[in-house]
Amino acid sequence: MERMLAGDETKLQVQGTLDLTVARAQNNYSLAARLQDLGKRVRASISWAVLLHMSMTMRQLRSAVGWTSVSLSSMA
């Protein structure tokens, strides 16, 4: 009888350990998925920021070129 109780207790301990291990693995997988999603969003945000900066730089460049051509035409 005592051996059966000890065996049942061992089974419960093993099952508890397995449940905990599975829960940790699921949590780690969920965390990894969230971090991967966050990484994608950060890359997308950086891409938009770079594109916006490039377009602003191009506008400034066109503006500067426009001023140069106006200055040269008024000098001629």
Secondary structure, 3 states (H helix, E strand, C coil): CHHHHHHHHHHHHHHHHHHHHHHHHHHHHHHHHHHHHHHHHHHHHHHHHHHHHHHHHHHHHHHHHHHHHHHHHHHC
